[in-house]
Amino acid sequence: MSDELVAELEQIQAAYKAAVEAWIVAIKEEEALVSTAPKSIEDIDKWEDAHFREDDARNKVIELKQQYEDGLREKFFNF
């Protein structure tokens, strides 16, 4: 296995971990907004925006997880 592949896997793993952490933050932000009843249309808008941010963060995690899995397949199975 090349040093280049190892370095690339480490970078992808770090990005994946950071994306998971960002997703957790987004989930907690949405949770905080849904924990109280909306009192205005603005509250509903904030809640919906938080959901969209959570969804974007989740999609980023899924994308990076796939990249990391692909790299591990290459490392361990050479394909």
C-alpha positions as CSV (number, residue, x, y, z in Angstrom):
1,M,0.0,0.0,0.0
2,S,1.4,3.4,-1.0
3,D,2.0,6.2,1.4
4,E,-0.1,8.3,-0.9
5,L,-3.1,6.0,-0.4
6,V,-2.6,6.1,3.4
7,A,-2.4,9.9,3.5
8,E,-5.6,10.1,1.3
9,L,-7.5,7.7,3.6
10,E,-6.4,9.7,6.6
11,Q,-7.7,12.9,5.0
12,I,-11.0,11.3,4.0
13,Q,-11.4,9.9,7.5
14,A,-10.7,13.3,9.1
15,A,-13.2,15.0,6.8
16,Y,-15.8,12.2,7.5
17,K,-15.3,12.6,11.3
18,A,-15.7,16.4,11.0
19,A,-18.8,16.0,8.9
20,V,-20.3,13.7,11.5
21,E,-19.6,16.2,14.2
22,A,-21.2,19.0,12.1
23,W,-24.2,16.7,11.6
24,I,-24.6,16.2,15.3
25,V,-24.6,20.0,15.8
26,A,-27.3,20.4,13.1
27,I,-29.4,17.7,14.8
28,K,-29.1,19.4,18.1
29,E,-30.1,22.7,16.6
30,E,-33.2,21.2,15.0
31,E,-34.0,19.4,18.3
32,A,-33.8,22.6,20.2
33,L,-36.3,24.3,17.9
34,V,-38.7,21.4,17.9
35,S,-38.6,21.1,21.7
36,T,-40.7,24.2,22.1
37,A,-44.0,24.9,20.4
38,P,-43.8,27.5,17.6
39,K,-45.2,30.8,18.5
40,S,-45.0,32.5,15.1
41,I,-44.4,31.9,11.5
42,E,-40.8,33.0,12.0
43,D,-40.4,30.1,14.5
44,I,-41.7,27.7,11.9
45,D,-39.3,29.1,9.3
46,K,-36.4,28.7,11.7
47,W,-37.4,25.1,12.4
48,E,-37.7,24.3,8.7
49,D,-34.3,26.0,8.0
50,A,-32.7,23.9,10.8
51,H,-34.2,20.8,9.2
52,F,-32.7,21.7,5.8
53,R,-29.3,22.3,7.4
54,E,-29.5,18.9,9.1
55,D,-30.4,17.2,5.8
56,D,-27.5,18.9,4.1
57,A,-25.1,17.8,6.8
58,R,-26.5,14.2,6.7
59,N,-26.0,14.1,2.9
60,K,-22.4,15.3,3.4
61,V,-21.8,12.5,5.9
62,I,-23.2,9.9,3.5
63,E,-21.0,11.2,0.7
64,L,-17.8,11.1,2.8
65,K,-18.7,7.7,4.2
66,Q,-18.9,6.3,0.7
67,Q,-15.6,7.8,-0.2
68,Y,-14.0,6.4,2.9
69,E,-15.5,2.9,2.3
70,D,-14.2,3.0,-1.3
71,G,-10.8,3.9,0.0
72,L,-10.8,1.1,2.5
73,R,-11.9,-1.4,-0.2
74,E,-9.0,-0.3,-2.3
75,K,-6.6,-0.6,0.7
76,F,-7.8,-4.0,1.8
77,F,-9.1,-5.7,-1.3
78,N,-7.2,-3.8,-4.0
79,F,-10.3,-2.7,-6.0
